[in-house]
């Protein structure tokens, strides 16, 4: 992918090994003609995007929303989306 300036962009996800259960994201870019040498994107940096315990909830919501978008989007589909609940251990 490229950023708005046409630079190559790479997205990386890093989980620290310090016992913290968080997911972090870093975006790196390579200038055209740089031979693919990536450096941190100046406006994004390294940011926390969530706790690993939130991932199951995020996945469930993404799947539920996708099912709704792929449905007839009628009243029945809307109700199915609204009553959909994640059950079990996270």
Residue frames as a rotation matrix with the C-alpha (Angstrom) as fourth column:
UNK 1
0.586 0.811 0.000 0.00
0.811 -0.586 0.000 0.00
0.000 0.000 -1.000 0.00
UNK 2
-0.479 -0.717 0.507 1.05
0.674 -0.670 -0.311 3.61
0.562 0.193 0.804 -0.33
UNK 3
-0.258 0.376 -0.890 0.44
0.725 -0.534 -0.436 6.68
-0.639 -0.757 -0.135 1.80
UNK 4
0.720 0.674 -0.168 -0.92
0.425 -0.619 -0.660 9.99
-0.549 0.404 -0.732 0.47
UNK 5
0.403 -0.656 -0.638 2.53
-0.653 -0.695 0.301 11.05
-0.641 0.295 -0.708 -0.72
UNK 6
0.738 -0.034 -0.674 3.01
-0.575 0.490 -0.655 7.90
0.352 0.871 0.342 -2.77
UNK 7
-0.362 -0.892 0.269 5.46
-0.911 0.279 -0.302 6.31
0.195 -0.355 -0.914 -0.36
UNK 8
-0.166 0.237 -0.957 5.35
-0.008 0.970 0.241 2.57
0.986 0.047 -0.159 0.20
UNK 9
-0.085 0.197 0.977 3.75
-0.954 -0.298 -0.023 1.83
0.287 -0.934 0.213 3.55
UNK 10
-0.406 -0.053 -0.913 3.98
0.088 0.991 -0.097 -1.23
0.910 -0.120 -0.397 5.74
UNK 11
0.334 0.596 0.730 1.78
-0.782 -0.257 0.568 -1.97
0.526 -0.761 0.380 8.70
UNK 12
-0.485 -0.546 -0.683 3.22
-0.014 0.786 -0.618 -3.99
0.874 -0.291 -0.389 11.55
UNK 13
0.656 0.658 0.369 1.62
-0.450 -0.051 0.892 -5.32
0.606 -0.751 0.262 14.69
UNK 14
-0.431 -0.875 -0.219 3.80
-0.148 0.308 -0.940 -5.90
0.890 -0.372 -0.262 17.70
UNK 15
0.809 0.575 -0.122 2.96
0.009 0.195 0.981 -7.53
0.588 -0.794 0.152 21.00
UNK 16
0.092 -0.823 0.561 5.42
-0.842 -0.365 -0.397 -6.56
0.531 -0.436 -0.727 23.73
UNK 17
0.157 -0.123 -0.980 7.02
0.201 0.975 -0.090 -9.39
0.967 -0.182 0.178 25.66
UNK 18
-0.738 -0.474 0.480 7.02
-0.291 -0.418 -0.860 -7.54
0.609 -0.775 0.171 28.97
UNK 19
-0.828 0.473 -0.303 3.95
0.551 0.582 -0.597 -9.37
-0.106 -0.661 -0.743 30.26
UNK 20
-0.537 0.663 -0.522 1.59
-0.419 -0.747 -0.516 -6.66
-0.732 -0.058 0.679 29.01
UNK 21
-0.457 0.445 0.770 -1.37
0.695 0.719 -0.003 -8.06
-0.555 0.533 -0.638 27.08
UNK 22
0.330 0.487 -0.809 -1.80
-0.162 -0.815 -0.556 -5.22
-0.930 0.314 -0.190 24.60
UNK 23
0.242 -0.218 0.946 -1.62
0.921 0.359 -0.153 -5.07
-0.306 0.908 0.287 20.85
UNK 24
0.104 -0.320 -0.942 0.41
-0.030 -0.947 0.319 -2.24
-0.994 -0.005 -0.108 19.32
UNK 25
0.673 0.163 0.721 0.61
0.700 0.175 -0.693 -1.03
-0.240 0.971 0.004 15.75
UNK 26
-0.093 -0.732 -0.675 3.42
0.046 -0.680 0.732 0.69
-0.995 0.037 0.096 13.88
UNK 27
0.895 0.306 0.325 3.30
0.349 -0.025 -0.937 2.14
-0.278 0.952 -0.129 10.38
UNK 28
-0.115 -0.971 -0.209 6.54
0.210 -0.230 0.950 2.43
-0.971 0.065 0.230 8.41
UNK 29
0.912 0.383 -0.145 7.09
-0.032 -0.287 -0.958 4.05
-0.408 0.878 -0.249 5.01
UNK 30
-0.120 -0.932 0.341 9.75
0.667 0.178 0.723 3.87
-0.735 0.314 0.601 2.30
UNK 31
0.154 0.094 -0.984 10.42
-0.441 -0.884 -0.154 6.83
-0.884 0.457 -0.094 0.05
UNK 32
0.977 0.149 0.155 10.27
0.078 0.423 -0.903 6.10
-0.200 0.894 0.402 -3.70
UNK 33
0.614 -0.788 -0.037 13.74
-0.185 -0.098 -0.978 5.19
0.767 0.607 -0.206 -4.88
UNK 34
0.319 -0.492 0.810 14.96
-0.947 -0.206 0.247 4.35
0.045 -0.846 -0.532 -1.37
UNK 35
-0.500 -0.507 -0.702 15.43
-0.533 0.819 -0.212 0.70
0.683 0.267 -0.680 -2.24
UNK 36
0.288 0.744 -0.604 12.72
0.106 0.602 0.792 -0.32
0.952 -0.292 0.094 0.21
UNK 37
-0.757 -0.549 -0.355 14.34
0.445 -0.036 -0.895 1.13
0.479 -0.835 0.272 3.32
UNK 38
0.282 0.958 0.059 11.45
0.486 -0.195 0.852 1.62
0.827 -0.211 -0.521 5.72
UNK 39
-0.903 -0.427 0.043 11.30
0.182 -0.472 -0.862 4.14
0.388 -0.771 0.505 8.58
UNK 40
-0.455 0.780 -0.430 8.52
0.769 0.101 -0.631 4.97
-0.449 -0.618 -0.645 11.08
UNK 41
-0.061 0.545 0.836 5.75
0.729 -0.548 0.410 7.09
0.682 0.635 -0.363 9.57
UNK 42
-0.872 -0.456 0.178 6.04
0.232 -0.706 -0.669 10.54
0.431 -0.542 0.721 11.23
UNK 43
-0.474 0.739 0.479 2.32
-0.727 -0.635 0.261 11.12
0.497 -0.224 0.838 11.80
UNK 44
0.503 0.721 -0.477 1.36
-0.355 0.676 0.646 7.69
0.788 -0.155 0.596 13.10
UNK 45
-0.280 -0.727 0.627 4.19
-0.912 -0.002 -0.410 6.29
0.299 -0.687 -0.662 15.18
UNK 46
-0.748 -0.033 -0.663 3.72
0.138 0.969 -0.203 3.34
0.649 -0.243 -0.720 17.51
UNK 47
-0.436 0.691 0.577 0.24
-0.838 -0.545 0.019 3.27
0.327 -0.475 0.817 19.06
UNK 48
-0.876 0.261 0.405 -1.75
-0.048 0.790 -0.612 0.96
-0.480 -0.555 -0.679 21.29
UNK 49
-0.650 0.679 -0.343 -4.73
-0.565 -0.129 0.815 -0.45
0.508 0.723 0.468 19.40
UNK 50
0.442 0.894 0.081 -6.23
-0.689 0.280 0.668 -2.64
0.574 -0.351 0.740 22.07
UNK 51
-0.227 -0.379 0.897 -5.93
-0.865 0.501 -0.007 -5.28
-0.447 -0.778 -0.442 24.69
UNK 52
-0.872 -0.143 -0.469 -5.71
-0.386 0.789 0.478 -8.90
0.302 0.598 -0.743 23.53
UNK 53
-0.767 0.639 0.057 -8.79
0.382 0.526 -0.760 -9.64
-0.516 -0.561 -0.648 25.65
UNK 54
-0.078 0.744 -0.663 -10.79
-0.405 -0.632 -0.661 -7.32
-0.911 0.217 0.351 23.37
UNK 55
-0.771 -0.346 -0.535 -9.90
-0.602 0.120 0.790 -9.22
-0.209 0.931 -0.301 20.20
UNK 56
-0.837 0.517 0.178 -12.61
0.532 0.845 0.049 -11.89
-0.124 0.136 -0.983 20.56
UNK 57
0.014 0.860 -0.510 -15.23
0.479 -0.454 -0.752 -9.17
-0.878 -0.234 -0.418 21.04
UNK 58
-0.182 -0.169 -0.969 -13.93
-0.616 -0.748 0.247 -7.22
-0.766 0.642 0.032 18.05
UNK 59
-0.974 -0.196 -0.115 -13.92
-0.216 0.639 0.738 -10.37
-0.071 0.744 -0.665 15.89
UNK 60
-0.532 0.840 0.105 -17.48
0.743 0.522 -0.420 -11.25
-0.408 -0.145 -0.902 16.92
UNK 61
0.154 0.604 -0.782 -18.76
0.104 -0.797 -0.595 -7.75
-0.983 0.010 -0.185 16.17
UNK 62
-0.516 -0.419 -0.747 -16.99
-0.685 -0.322 0.653 -7.69
-0.515 0.849 -0.121 12.80
UNK 63
-0.984 0.154 0.089 -18.55
0.178 0.850 0.496 -11.02
0.001 0.504 -0.864 11.84
UNK 64
-0.240 0.955 -0.176 -22.02
0.732 0.059 -0.678 -9.98
-0.637 -0.292 -0.713 13.03
UNK 65
0.073 0.223 -0.972 -21.84
-0.287 -0.929 -0.235 -6.69
-0.955 0.296 -0.003 11.11
UNK 66
-0.791 -0.421 -0.443 -20.57
-0.547 0.166 0.820 -8.48
-0.272 0.892 -0.362 7.99
UNK 67
-0.762 0.592 0.262 -23.49
0.611 0.791 -0.008 -10.93
-0.212 0.155 -0.965 8.17
UNK 68
0.118 0.834 -0.539 -25.88
0.426 -0.533 -0.731 -7.98
-0.897 -0.143 -0.418 8.36
UNK 69
-0.162 -0.246 -0.956 -24.23
-0.606 -0.740 0.293 -6.22
-0.779 0.627 -0.029 5.40
UNK 70
-0.939 -0.235 -0.250 -24.47
-0.342 0.571 0.747 -9.40
-0.033 0.787 -0.616 3.33
UNK 71
-0.580 0.799 0.157 -28.14
0.589 0.545 -0.597 -9.93
-0.563 -0.255 -0.786 4.25
UNK 72
-0.082 0.677 0.731 -31.27
0.896 -0.270 0.351 -8.41
0.436 0.684 -0.585 2.79
UNK 73
-0.937 -0.349 0.018 -30.85
0.288 -0.800 -0.527 -5.63
0.198 -0.488 0.850 5.42
UNK 74
-0.106 0.969 0.224 -34.54
-0.016 -0.226 0.974 -5.85
0.994 0.099 0.040 6.21
UNK 75
0.300 0.325 0.897 -36.20
-0.834 -0.366 0.412 -5.73
0.462 -0.872 0.162 9.63
UNK 76
0.993 0.075 -0.092 -35.51
-0.035 0.923 0.384 -9.41
0.114 -0.378 0.919 10.26
UNK 77
0.323 -0.946 -0.028 -31.79
0.640 0.240 -0.730 -9.00
0.697 0.218 0.683 9.48
UNK 78
-0.137 -0.334 0.932 -31.58
-0.371 -0.856 -0.361 -5.89
0.919 -0.395 -0.006 11.66
UNK 79
0.670 0.451 0.589 -33.18
-0.713 0.172 0.679 -7.72
0.205 -0.876 0.437 14.60
UNK 80
0.876 -0.401 -0.268 -30.81
0.397 0.915 -0.072 -10.68
0.274 -0.044 0.961 14.11
UNK 81
-0.043 -0.930 0.365 -27.86
0.357 -0.356 -0.864 -8.27
0.933 0.093 0.347 14.28
UNK 82
-0.027 0.075 0.997 -29.17
-0.656 -0.753 0.039 -6.47
0.754 -0.653 0.070 17.36
UNK 83
0.785 0.391 0.480 -29.81
-0.619 0.471 0.629 -9.66
0.020 -0.791 0.612 19.36
UNK 84
0.586 -0.656 -0.476 -26.54
0.206 0.688 -0.696 -11.35
0.784 0.310 0.538 18.37
UNK 85
0.769 -0.330 0.548 -24.42
-0.640 -0.374 0.671 -11.88
-0.016 -0.867 -0.499 21.48
UNK 86
-0.120 -0.882 -0.455 -20.95
-0.521 0.446 -0.728 -13.24
0.845 0.150 -0.513 22.10
UNK 87
0.842 0.380 0.382 -21.14
-0.526 0.426 0.736 -16.18
0.117 -0.821 0.559 24.50
UNK 88
0.745 -0.576 -0.336 -18.45
0.549 0.816 -0.180 -18.24
0.378 -0.051 0.924 26.14
UNK 89
0.462 -0.681 -0.568 -15.06
0.579 -0.254 0.775 -17.43
-0.672 -0.687 0.276 27.50
UNK 90
0.963 -0.250 0.103 -12.98
-0.100 -0.682 -0.725 -14.59
0.251 0.688 -0.681 26.12
